[in-house]
Amino acid sequence: MKRREFITLLGGAVAAWPLAAQAQRSERTARIGFLYPGPLAVAPPRIEIVLSGLRSAGRQGEQVELVPRVADSDPARLPRLAAELIEEKVDVVVAVSTAAVRAVQAASTTIPIVAHDLETDPVASGFIANYAQPGGRITGVFFDFPDFRTKWLELLREVIPGLASIALLWDPASGVAQLEALQAAGTNSSSRREP
């Protein structure tokens, strides 16, 4: 699946989110918050992709207002920006990244969150109870594949047969699930190599 198709699918997920207030008053414009942690320069195309996904799901411009907030690569700004979205009385927030999801979660206990989180296991991070019955107010796309970590290490060992150690760069804002999975994969793969 191409990136644009994936993000369009995310926009469709936002459009399908059940908004009880909107169902009661169909003439009301749905206000969708968009919290993006990355650079301001690349935010407009991402915002347009979400709007495109909403349009393809049958939402017209007069039915939807997107309220964007961009942290411009400064994660310390996310809590304040999340609070601004809540003050704007948005109906739902699309939160891009683990840190953005956590910021919205801390800013409100009632606003639904559509996560676009490509780094986190939603169960291990506490975002959902389990896959069968997630509960709560968080939905969206989580793209955590713990098995990839093991494969990455296996591929590195195939490419560099004498590899004894690997340096890992890790973003603490994404939570510890990825770090722990890589550490476990490294420990498990090194124990399998020994005679």
Backbone as a chain_set.jsonl record, in Angstrom:
{"seq": "MKRREFITLLGGAVAAWPLAAQAQRSERTARIGFLYPGPLAVAPPRIEIVLSGLRSAGRQGEQVELVPRVADSDPARLPRLAAELIEEKVDVVVAVSTAAVRAVQAASTTIPIVAHDLETDPVASGFIANYAQPGGRITGVFFDFPDFRTKWLELLREVIPGLASIALLWDPASGVAQLEALQAAGTNSSSRREP", "coords": {"N": [[0.854, -1.173, 0.0], [0.6, 2.161, -0.884], [1.976, 5.19, 0.487], [0.333, 7.533, 0.253], [-2.173, 6.359, -0.253], [-2.492, 5.023, 2.135], [-2.647, 7.134, 4.005], [-4.909, 8.388, 3.03], [-6.736, 6.418, 3.61], [-6.657, 6.642, 6.381], [-7.814, 9.186, 6.648], [-10.373, 8.52, 5.804], [-11.087, 6.873, 7.92], [-11.326, 8.741, 9.939], [-13.527, 10.162, 9.007], [-15.484, 8.265, 9.254], [-15.782, 8.014, 11.932], [-17.919, 7.777, 14.72], [-19.82, 10.474, 15.503], [-21.65, 11.569, 17.954], [-22.853, 14.002, 18.586], [-22.954, 15.204, 16.079], [-24.667, 13.502, 14.733], [-27.052, 14.058, 15.988], [-27.485, 16.688, 15.237], [-27.482, 17.238, 12.172], [-26.945, 19.384, 10.5], [-24.86, 20.683, 11.577], [-21.436, 21.618, 11.512], [-18.786, 19.382, 11.513], [-16.033, 19.428, 13.628], [-12.731, 18.788, 13.317], [-9.841, 18.086, 14.952], [-6.353, 18.282, 14.273], [-3.405, 17.074, 15.149], [-0.104, 17.458, 14.741], [3.22, 16.431, 15.031], [5.506, 16.977, 13.561], [7.69, 18.825, 11.216], [6.753, 22.147, 10.307], [6.887, 22.813, 7.622], [6.266, 20.493, 6.18], [3.702, 19.894, 6.887], [1.333, 20.94, 5.483], [0.844, 19.25, 3.072], [0.162, 16.835, 4.35], [-2.08, 17.534, 5.808], [-3.779, 18.125, 3.688], [-4.046, 15.597, 2.58], [-5.514, 14.264, 4.563], [-7.874, 15.783, 4.411], [-8.572, 15.158, 1.785], [-9.092, 12.43, 2.076], [-11.353, 12.603, 3.699], [-13.104, 13.89, 1.923], [-13.317, 11.895, -0.047], [-14.708, 10.063, 1.374], [-17.176, 11.08, 1.361], [-17.624, 13.404, 2.785], [-18.198, 16.773, 2.651], [-16.719, 20.042, 2.192], [-18.253, 21.974, 3.576], [-19.317, 20.506, 5.611], [-17.289, 19.721, 7.255], [-14.733, 20.93, 9.307], [-11.37, 21.365, 9.501], [-9.096, 21.625, 12.091], [-6.014, 22.491, 12.436], [-2.972, 21.848, 14.28], [0.428, 22.31, 14.67], [3.474, 21.094, 15.805], [5.982, 21.673, 14.907], [8.332, 20.062, 14.976], [8.988, 20.093, 17.684], [8.553, 18.401, 20.401], [7.886, 19.216, 22.966], [5.976, 21.147, 22.697], [3.591, 19.864, 22.171], [1.672, 19.199, 24.347], [0.573, 21.763, 24.951], [-0.503, 22.489, 22.469], [-2.366, 20.443, 22.119], [-4.109, 21.064, 24.2], [-5.06, 23.507, 23.212], [-6.551, 22.599, 21.018], [-8.602, 21.247, 22.343], [-9.783, 23.39, 23.672], [-10.783, 24.65, 21.442], [-13.007, 23.232, 21.004], [-13.217, 20.852, 19.432], [-14.574, 17.974, 17.753], [-13.347, 15.536, 17.475], [-9.984, 14.288, 17.534], [-7.311, 13.916, 15.344], [-4.421, 12.391, 15.944], [-1.077, 12.435, 15.337], [1.456, 10.355, 15.9], [2.957, 8.803, 18.793], [3.541, 10.526, 20.953], [1.819, 12.66, 20.411], [-0.69, 11.422, 20.656], [-0.633, 10.793, 23.385], [-0.528, 13.394, 24.425], [-3.035, 14.478, 23.724], [-4.647, 12.696, 25.069], [-4.007, 13.36, 27.696], [-4.955, 15.952, 27.774], [-7.715, 15.872, 27.593], [-10.485, 13.974, 28.784], [-12.592, 13.066, 27.387], [-12.747, 13.606, 24.605], [-12.806, 11.949, 21.507], [-10.122, 10.077, 20.013], [-8.289, 9.686, 17.086], [-5.783, 7.783, 16.212], [-2.718, 8.027, 14.504], [-0.32, 6.248, 14.501], [2.673, 4.999, 14.061], [4.472, 3.608, 15.53], [3.91, 2.279, 17.894], [2.816, -0.331, 20.057], [-0.455, -0.683, 20.69], [-1.7, -1.996, 22.845], [0.361, -2.676, 24.671], [1.198, -0.112, 25.26], [-0.91, 0.872, 26.649], [-2.984, 2.203, 25.416], [-5.217, 0.88, 24.408], [-7.416, -1.69, 25.694], [-7.399, -4.393, 24.761], [-7.069, -6.166, 21.619], [-9.424, -7.42, 20.744], [-11.521, -6.274, 22.251], [-11.239, -3.197, 22.417], [-12.137, -0.942, 23.889], [-12.51, 2.248, 25.585], [-11.581, 5.472, 24.163], [-9.915, 5.663, 22.016], [-8.951, 5.08, 18.729], [-7.834, 4.017, 15.475], [-4.831, 3.863, 13.496], [-2.341, 1.693, 14.176], [0.894, 0.661, 13.838], [2.716, -1.233, 14.7], [5.056, -3.728, 14.515], [6.336, -6.206, 16.102], [7.779, -8.462, 15.219], [9.29, -7.558, 13.087], [11.526, -6.404, 14.213], [13.112, -8.51, 15.099], [13.645, -9.656, 12.627], [15.112, -7.558, 11.43], [17.452, -7.643, 12.974], [18.334, -10.238, 12.372], [18.838, -9.951, 9.625], [20.905, -8.05, 9.691], [22.887, -9.568, 10.932], [23.286, -11.502, 8.982], [24.31, -9.975, 6.896], [26.549, -8.853, 8.095], [28.505, -10.987, 9.295], [30.234, -11.273, 11.602], [29.181, -9.616, 13.511], [28.921, -8.192, 16.658], [27.83, -6.313, 18.383], [25.287, -3.76, 18.462], [24.43, -0.416, 17.907], [21.755, 1.555, 19.059], [19.435, 3.974, 18.19], [16.992, 5.745, 19.815], [13.789, 7.119, 20.302], [12.564, 8.53, 23.101], [10.019, 9.602, 23.364], [8.35, 7.941, 21.987], [7.699, 5.869, 23.608], [8.451, 2.871, 25.537], [8.06, 0.397, 24.385], [9.052, -0.36, 21.789], [11.835, -0.22, 22.219], [12.234, -2.137, 24.273], [11.36, -4.423, 22.901], [13.288, -4.639, 20.87], [15.587, -4.986, 22.433], [14.956, -7.434, 23.626], [14.775, -9.019, 21.322], [17.434, -8.851, 20.472], [18.749, -10.129, 22.597], [17.558, -12.676, 22.471], [18.298, -13.506, 19.854], [21.078, -13.544, 20.067], [21.474, -15.536, 21.929], [20.622, -17.711, 20.496], [22.64, -17.996, 18.657], [24.842, -18.981, 19.94], [26.819, -21.951, 20.631]], "CA": [[0.0, 0.0, 0.0], [1.397, 3.374, -0.967], [1.8, 6.112, 1.611], [-0.824, 8.396, 0.014], [-3.367, 5.535, -0.057], [-2.582, 4.742, 3.562], [-3.125, 8.324, 4.707], [-6.296, 8.579, 2.598], [-7.5, 5.476, 4.422], [-6.76, 7.251, 7.698], [-8.831, 10.233, 6.534], [-11.664, 7.839, 5.766], [-11.391, 6.419, 9.284], [-11.794, 9.915, 10.686], [-14.871, 10.485, 8.538], [-16.423, 7.248, 9.711], [-15.868, 8.041, 13.391], [-19.275, 8.176, 15.115], [-19.918, 11.711, 16.264], [-23.021, 11.601, 18.456], [-23.378, 15.367, 18.471], [-23.25, 15.48, 14.681], [-25.836, 12.714, 14.368], [-28.225, 14.742, 16.509], [-27.68, 17.931, 14.5], [-26.748, 16.966, 10.947], [-26.534, 20.616, 9.847], [-23.681, 21.173, 12.276], [-20.144, 21.305, 10.923], [-17.902, 18.588, 12.373], [-14.716, 20.056, 13.82], [-11.736, 17.74, 13.492], [-8.511, 18.569, 15.291], [-5.255, 17.549, 13.654], [-2.2, 17.377, 15.921], [1.033, 16.919, 14.011], [4.443, 16.792, 15.741], [6.628, 17.205, 12.66], [8.025, 20.163, 10.735], [5.687, 22.966, 9.732], [7.029, 22.814, 6.164], [5.661, 19.304, 5.559], [2.347, 19.698, 7.393], [0.229, 21.172, 4.534], [0.444, 18.088, 2.271], [-0.459, 15.844, 5.218], [-3.422, 18.04, 6.09], [-4.554, 17.969, 2.455], [-4.354, 14.176, 2.412], [-6.628, 13.967, 5.463], [-9.065, 16.394, 3.811], [-8.895, 14.351, 0.608], [-9.733, 11.208, 2.582], [-12.695, 12.974, 4.145], [-13.915, 14.131, 0.718], [-13.592, 10.624, -0.713], [-15.687, 9.346, 2.2], [-18.462, 11.744, 1.222], [-17.716, 14.61, 3.607], [-17.92, 17.974, 1.876], [-16.066, 21.105, 2.944], [-19.158, 22.671, 4.489], [-19.667, 19.601, 6.7], [-16.102, 19.423, 8.045], [-13.714, 21.965, 9.491], [-10.149, 20.804, 10.07], [-8.421, 22.588, 12.956], [-4.672, 21.926, 12.586], [-1.942, 22.367, 15.175], [1.693, 21.694, 14.265], [4.504, 21.324, 16.82], [7.212, 22.061, 14.224], [9.409, 19.188, 15.463], [9.284, 20.36, 19.094], [7.568, 17.62, 21.147], [7.476, 19.923, 24.184], [4.818, 21.978, 22.363], [2.397, 19.041, 21.96], [0.62, 19.362, 25.363], [-0.1, 23.058, 24.796], [-1.287, 22.443, 21.234], [-3.516, 19.568, 22.391], [-5.039, 21.863, 25.023], [-5.695, 24.475, 22.304], [-7.576, 21.893, 20.248], [-9.727, 20.985, 23.245], [-10.44, 24.691, 23.855], [-11.487, 24.943, 20.19], [-14.2, 22.377, 21.031], [-13.251, 19.91, 18.316], [-15.354, 16.767, 18.021], [-12.421, 14.414, 17.453], [-8.625, 14.73, 17.205], [-6.386, 13.008, 14.676], [-3.13, 12.603, 16.605], [-0.024, 11.748, 14.592], [2.591, 9.935, 16.729], [2.695, 8.388, 20.17], [3.557, 11.701, 21.822], [0.601, 13.434, 20.153], [-1.804, 10.684, 21.261], [-0.536, 10.991, 24.839], [-0.839, 14.794, 24.735], [-4.495, 14.639, 23.645], [-5.178, 11.876, 26.16], [-3.827, 14.119, 28.936], [-5.69, 17.219, 27.698], [-9.16, 15.652, 27.697], [-10.892, 12.6, 29.08], [-13.812, 12.756, 26.642], [-12.619, 13.769, 23.151], [-12.299, 10.757, 20.808], [-8.812, 10.239, 19.383], [-7.948, 8.798, 15.978], [-4.32, 7.741, 16.234], [-1.897, 7.639, 13.356], [0.857, 5.961, 15.307], [3.379, 3.926, 13.376], [5.583, 3.202, 16.379], [3.514, 1.779, 19.199], [1.875, -1.416, 20.293], [-1.485, 0.018, 21.463], [-2.004, -2.71, 24.084], [1.501, -2.506, 25.578], [1.285, 1.291, 25.668], [-2.068, 1.21, 27.463], [-3.974, 2.961, 24.661], [-6.425, 0.059, 24.336], [-7.375, -2.824, 26.62], [-6.949, -5.522, 23.957], [-7.5, -6.017, 20.227], [-10.805, -7.892, 20.578], [-12.411, -5.282, 22.859], [-10.32, -2.122, 22.772], [-12.688, -0.04, 24.893], [-11.956, 3.595, 25.592], [-11.916, 6.455, 23.133], [-8.83, 5.726, 21.036], [-8.997, 4.17, 17.588], [-6.897, 4.501, 14.477], [-3.875, 2.982, 12.847], [-1.113, 1.411, 14.913], [1.638, -0.111, 12.855], [3.835, -1.832, 15.396], [5.288, -5.127, 14.172], [7.495, -6.673, 16.868], [8.566, -9.444, 14.478], [10.236, -6.862, 12.221], [12.763, -6.138, 14.946], [13.898, -9.734, 15.042], [14.104, -9.787, 11.237], [16.174, -6.575, 11.212], [18.682, -8.156, 13.588], [18.768, -11.395, 11.587], [19.415, -9.448, 8.375], [22.198, -7.445, 10.016], [23.858, -10.656, 11.205], [23.606, -12.143, 7.704], [25.13, -9.049, 6.12], [27.808, -8.679, 8.827], [28.536, -12.214, 10.097], [30.936, -11.152, 12.879], [28.561, -8.544, 14.286], [28.824, -8.526, 18.081], [26.977, -5.358, 19.08], [24.585, -2.809, 17.611], [23.982, 0.809, 18.576], [20.343, 1.808, 18.779], [18.936, 5.314, 18.455], [15.613, 5.546, 20.244], [13.091, 8.341, 20.707], [11.801, 8.211, 24.308], [8.626, 10.034, 23.225], [7.551, 6.865, 21.39], [7.431, 4.833, 24.607], [9.515, 1.877, 25.697], [7.713, -0.893, 23.769], [9.995, -0.698, 20.723], [13.159, -0.437, 22.811], [12.223, -3.431, 24.96], [11.257, -5.492, 21.902], [14.595, -4.785, 20.226], [16.506, -5.577, 23.412], [14.595, -8.848, 23.747], [15.163, -9.673, 20.069], [18.889, -8.958, 20.489], [19.107, -11.161, 23.572], [17.12, -13.979, 21.95], [19.066, -13.911, 18.694], [22.447, -13.855, 20.447], [21.497, -16.831, 22.611], [20.464, -18.762, 19.482], [23.875, -18.144, 17.896], [25.881, -19.681, 20.708], [26.725, -23.406, 20.505]], "C": [[0.899, 1.234, 0.0], [1.024, 4.32, 0.156], [0.543, 6.978, 1.443], [-2.123, 7.611, 0.236], [-3.591, 5.264, 1.426], [-3.154, 5.937, 4.319], [-4.548, 8.653, 4.285], [-7.207, 7.643, 3.379], [-7.686, 6.022, 5.831], [-7.813, 8.351, 7.699], [-10.226, 9.646, 6.495], [-12.073, 7.335, 7.136], [-11.898, 7.562, 10.137], [-13.226, 10.229, 10.301], [-15.898, 9.502, 9.072], [-16.612, 7.257, 11.223], [-17.252, 8.507, 13.828], [-19.25, 9.414, 15.997], [-21.37, 11.866, 16.705], [-23.631, 12.989, 18.304], [-23.753, 15.68, 17.03], [-24.48, 14.702, 14.234], [-27.109, 13.4, 14.838], [-28.529, 16.003, 15.724], [-26.883, 17.836, 13.203], [-26.3, 18.229, 10.228], [-25.258, 21.189, 10.46], [-22.405, 20.735, 11.552], [-19.316, 20.523, 11.935], [-16.546, 19.27, 12.438], [-13.716, 18.962, 14.174], [-10.386, 18.383, 13.777], [-7.462, 17.694, 14.635], [-3.984, 17.979, 14.367], [-1.017, 16.652, 15.29], [2.335, 17.366, 14.672], [5.595, 17.244, 14.849], [6.826, 18.642, 12.223], [6.831, 20.866, 10.09], [5.704, 22.897, 8.208], [6.344, 21.622, 5.494], [4.235, 19.049, 6.041], [1.258, 19.912, 6.336], [-0.132, 19.975, 3.65], [-0.244, 17.0, 3.11], [-1.891, 16.262, 5.56], [-4.306, 17.85, 4.862], [-4.932, 16.505, 2.222], [-5.506, 13.764, 3.324], [-7.916, 14.54, 4.893], [-9.515, 15.614, 2.582], [-9.589, 13.055, 1.018], [-11.148, 11.473, 3.052], [-13.621, 13.208, 2.955], [-14.272, 12.82, 0.041], [-14.58, 9.778, 0.083], [-17.047, 10.051, 2.193], [-18.646, 12.974, 2.087], [-17.336, 15.807, 2.748], [-17.33, 19.039, 2.779], [-16.968, 21.801, 3.927], [-19.564, 21.801, 5.674], [-18.507, 19.387, 7.67], [-15.19, 20.648, 8.117], [-12.516, 21.301, 10.158], [-9.43, 21.912, 10.832], [-7.016, 22.035, 13.222], [-3.835, 22.633, 13.65], [-0.674, 21.588, 14.858], [2.773, 22.082, 15.267], [5.846, 21.754, 16.224], [8.444, 21.367, 14.814], [9.851, 19.476, 16.897], [8.246, 19.628, 19.947], [7.095, 18.292, 22.431], [6.25, 20.799, 23.943], [3.517, 21.177, 22.287], [1.326, 19.202, 23.05], [-0.149, 20.684, 25.227], [-0.991, 23.061, 23.558], [-2.518, 21.547, 21.394], [-4.56, 20.315, 23.207], [-5.76, 22.902, 24.168], [-6.802, 23.816, 21.495], [-8.81, 21.62, 21.1], [-10.503, 22.283, 23.479], [-11.224, 25.103, 22.618], [-12.77, 24.119, 20.043], [-14.323, 21.505, 19.77], [-14.036, 18.672, 18.74], [-14.48, 15.527, 18.15], [-11.047, 14.978, 17.108], [-7.895, 13.589, 16.497], [-5.016, 13.346, 15.254], [-2.074, 11.757, 15.902], [1.17, 11.555, 15.517], [2.128, 9.564, 18.139], [2.6, 9.597, 21.09], [2.304, 12.548, 21.635], [-0.618, 12.745, 20.77], [-1.802, 10.91, 22.771], [-0.906, 12.424, 25.235], [-2.354, 15.028, 24.707], [-5.158, 13.869, 24.781], [-5.094, 12.636, 27.488], [-4.675, 15.393, 28.952], [-7.193, 17.052, 27.885], [-9.443, 14.187, 28.012], [-12.099, 12.18, 28.26], [-13.671, 12.824, 25.127], [-12.106, 12.47, 22.527], [-10.989, 11.071, 20.072], [-8.669, 9.204, 18.268], [-6.434, 8.86, 15.854], [-3.764, 7.355, 14.876], [-0.516, 7.432, 13.964], [1.567, 4.755, 14.706], [4.502, 3.341, 14.225], [5.181, 2.367, 17.575], [2.624, 0.552, 19.118], [0.783, -0.814, 21.177], [-1.864, -0.677, 22.766], [-0.885, -2.48, 25.095], [1.606, -1.067, 26.09], [0.113, 1.724, 26.532], [-3.118, 2.038, 26.739], [-5.3, 2.209, 24.542], [-6.269, -1.127, 25.281], [-6.855, -4.079, 25.926], [-7.513, -5.353, 22.546], [-8.959, -6.422, 20.029], [-11.815, -6.888, 21.111], [-11.564, -4.11, 23.344], [-10.832, -1.203, 23.869], [-12.13, 1.36, 24.727], [-12.354, 4.44, 24.404], [-10.844, 6.606, 22.073], [-9.035, 4.657, 19.977], [-7.932, 4.639, 16.615], [-5.994, 3.434, 13.934], [-2.63, 2.894, 13.716], [-0.351, 0.413, 14.063], [2.851, -0.77, 13.476], [3.926, -3.319, 15.039], [6.517, -5.627, 14.908], [8.373, -7.665, 16.107], [9.575, -8.788, 13.539], [11.561, -6.646, 12.928], [13.685, -7.35, 14.907], [14.47, -9.925, 13.643], [15.231, -8.804, 10.934], [17.499, -7.101, 11.768], [19.217, -9.36, 12.82], [19.431, -10.953, 10.291], [20.773, -8.8, 8.623], [23.261, -8.518, 10.245], [24.228, -11.407, 9.931], [24.55, -11.276, 6.886], [26.504, -8.876, 6.756], [27.952, -9.872, 9.78], [29.218, -12.09, 11.456], [30.344, -10.097, 13.806], [28.357, -8.965, 15.741], [27.923, -7.566, 18.844], [26.401, -4.359, 18.078], [24.208, -1.601, 18.453], [22.548, 1.083, 18.137], [20.011, 3.246, 19.138], [17.442, 5.181, 18.716], [15.021, 6.872, 20.692], [12.236, 8.016, 21.925], [10.337, 8.628, 24.225], [7.746, 8.935, 22.646], [7.23, 5.753, 22.383], [8.519, 3.775, 24.593], [9.249, 0.569, 24.969], [8.702, -1.292, 22.687], [11.379, -1.016, 21.279], [13.225, -1.811, 23.465], [12.145, -4.591, 23.973], [12.588, -5.71, 21.189], [15.619, -5.404, 21.173], [16.231, -7.068, 23.561], [15.004, -9.616, 22.493], [16.677, -9.861, 20.012], [19.363, -10.043, 21.43], [18.751, -12.545, 23.044], [17.961, -14.421, 20.766], [20.508, -14.224, 19.056], [22.515, -15.18, 21.184], [21.314, -17.972, 21.624], [21.749, -19.009, 18.719], [24.896, -18.998, 18.626], [25.693, -21.187, 20.619], [26.095, -24.063, 21.703]], "O": [[1.839, 1.332, 0.789], [-0.077, 4.268, 0.702], [-0.227, 7.136, 2.39], [-3.065, 8.126, 0.84], [-4.723, 5.274, 1.91], [-4.033, 5.781, 5.167], [-5.326, 9.149, 5.1], [-8.313, 8.02, 3.765], [-8.761, 5.88, 6.413], [-8.613, 8.448, 8.63], [-11.157, 10.201, 7.08], [-13.253, 7.358, 7.486], [-12.793, 7.381, 10.963], [-14.052, 10.529, 11.163], [-17.049, 9.866, 9.315], [-17.503, 6.585, 11.741], [-17.721, 9.541, 13.353], [-18.717, 9.39, 17.106], [-22.223, 12.253, 15.908], [-24.797, 13.123, 17.934], [-24.757, 16.346, 16.782], [-25.262, 15.206, 13.427], [-28.136, 13.333, 14.162], [-29.694, 16.362, 15.555], [-25.743, 18.296, 13.137], [-25.37, 18.174, 9.423], [-24.652, 22.097, 9.891], [-22.318, 19.616, 11.046], [-19.161, 20.949, 13.08], [-15.982, 19.644, 11.41], [-13.842, 18.296, 15.201], [-9.853, 19.128, 12.954], [-7.668, 16.493, 14.463], [-3.533, 19.114, 14.211], [-0.932, 15.424, 15.299], [2.541, 18.565, 14.859], [6.56, 17.832, 15.337], [6.221, 19.562, 12.772], [6.013, 20.241, 9.415], [4.65, 22.92, 7.573], [5.888, 21.734, 4.355], [3.622, 18.064, 5.628], [0.317, 19.119, 6.293], [-1.32, 19.697, 3.484], [-1.143, 16.32, 2.616], [-2.798, 15.429, 5.594], [-5.465, 17.453, 4.99], [-6.019, 16.214, 1.722], [-6.379, 13.001, 2.912], [-8.944, 13.863, 4.889], [-10.713, 15.43, 2.367], [-10.556, 12.634, 0.383], [-12.043, 10.658, 2.83], [-14.776, 12.782, 2.966], [-15.407, 12.642, -0.401], [-15.216, 8.88, -0.468], [-17.957, 9.666, 2.928], [-19.739, 13.539, 2.116], [-16.246, 15.834, 2.177], [-17.433, 18.946, 4.002], [-16.521, 22.188, 5.007], [-20.107, 22.316, 6.652], [-18.718, 18.921, 8.79], [-14.921, 21.304, 7.111], [-12.635, 20.742, 11.248], [-9.186, 22.994, 10.298], [-6.833, 21.211, 14.118], [-3.969, 23.834, 13.886], [-0.692, 20.359, 14.786], [2.965, 23.265, 15.549], [6.747, 22.156, 16.959], [9.455, 22.005, 15.11], [10.972, 19.138, 17.279], [7.169, 20.168, 20.195], [6.017, 17.974, 22.933], [5.554, 21.156, 24.894], [2.437, 21.766, 22.335], [0.151, 19.332, 22.706], [-1.371, 20.715, 25.371], [-2.108, 23.578, 23.596], [-3.587, 21.856, 20.867], [-5.757, 20.212, 22.937], [-6.948, 23.152, 24.375], [-7.868, 24.4, 21.304], [-9.938, 21.75, 20.623], [-11.734, 22.28, 23.484], [-12.218, 25.823, 22.722], [-13.521, 24.288, 19.082], [-15.377, 21.435, 19.139], [-14.146, 18.363, 19.927], [-14.834, 14.58, 18.852], [-10.947, 16.023, 16.465], [-7.863, 12.456, 16.977], [-4.515, 14.455, 15.072], [-2.161, 10.529, 15.871], [1.828, 12.532, 15.876], [1.056, 9.964, 18.595], [1.688, 9.686, 21.913], [1.781, 13.097, 22.605], [-1.481, 13.409, 21.343], [-2.845, 11.186, 23.364], [-1.533, 12.637, 26.273], [-2.89, 15.708, 25.581], [-6.121, 14.345, 25.382], [-6.01, 12.56, 28.307], [-5.07, 15.862, 30.019], [-7.874, 17.993, 28.293], [-8.732, 13.288, 27.563], [-12.587, 11.06, 28.41], [-14.422, 12.15, 24.422], [-11.084, 11.94, 22.964], [-10.785, 12.181, 19.579], [-8.896, 8.011, 18.474], [-5.876, 9.875, 15.438], [-4.282, 6.468, 14.197], [0.335, 8.322, 13.942], [1.102, 3.623, 14.835], [5.384, 2.657, 13.706], [6.053, 1.788, 18.224], [1.791, 0.423, 18.221], [1.066, -0.46, 22.322], [-2.308, -0.014, 23.704], [-1.148, -2.128, 26.245], [2.049, -0.833, 27.214], [0.128, 2.821, 27.091], [-4.052, 2.531, 27.371], [-6.371, 2.815, 24.571], [-5.156, -1.523, 25.628], [-5.967, -4.753, 26.448], [-8.351, -4.481, 22.316], [-9.657, -5.816, 19.217], [-12.857, -6.671, 20.492], [-11.213, -4.03, 24.521], [-10.051, -0.731, 24.695], [-11.351, 1.614, 23.809], [-13.342, 4.159, 23.725], [-10.857, 7.572, 21.31], [-9.261, 3.487, 20.285], [-7.197, 5.579, 16.916], [-6.338, 2.252, 13.912], [-1.953, 3.893, 13.96], [-0.92, -0.584, 13.618], [3.903, -0.858, 12.844], [2.973, -4.07, 15.244], [7.632, -5.493, 14.403], [9.584, -7.707, 16.324], [10.605, -9.385, 13.224], [12.615, -6.703, 12.295], [14.892, -7.22, 14.705], [15.63, -10.307, 13.484], [16.2, -9.159, 10.262], [18.537, -7.012, 11.111], [20.428, -9.487, 12.638], [20.459, -11.503, 9.894], [21.697, -8.99, 7.833], [24.399, -8.38, 9.798], [25.351, -11.895, 9.803], [25.48, -11.781, 6.258], [27.508, -8.765, 6.053], [27.564, -9.78, 10.945], [28.799, -12.766, 12.396], [30.975, -9.731, 14.798], [27.702, -9.97, 16.02], [27.314, -7.951, 19.843], [26.952, -4.145, 16.998], [23.724, -1.743, 19.576], [22.186, 0.865, 16.981], [20.273, 3.689, 20.256], [16.718, 4.575, 17.926], [15.678, 7.654, 21.38], [11.257, 7.283, 21.792], [9.497, 8.074, 24.935], [6.524, 8.983, 22.793], [6.553, 4.789, 22.026], [9.401, 3.788, 23.734], [10.124, -0.295, 24.933], [9.153, -2.438, 22.658], [12.018, -1.977, 20.851], [14.17, -2.565, 23.234], [12.783, -5.624, 24.175], [12.972, -6.852, 20.932], [16.422, -6.244, 20.766], [17.16, -7.873, 23.616], [15.519, -10.73, 22.584], [17.158, -10.9, 19.56], [20.279, -10.798, 21.101], [19.545, -13.479, 23.154], [18.311, -15.597, 20.672], [21.119, -15.085, 18.423], [23.518, -15.886, 21.079], [21.788, -19.081, 21.868], [21.949, -20.1, 18.185], [25.721, -19.662, 17.999], [24.563, -21.669, 20.541], [25.952, -25.285, 21.733]]}, "num_chains": 1, "name": "protein.A"}
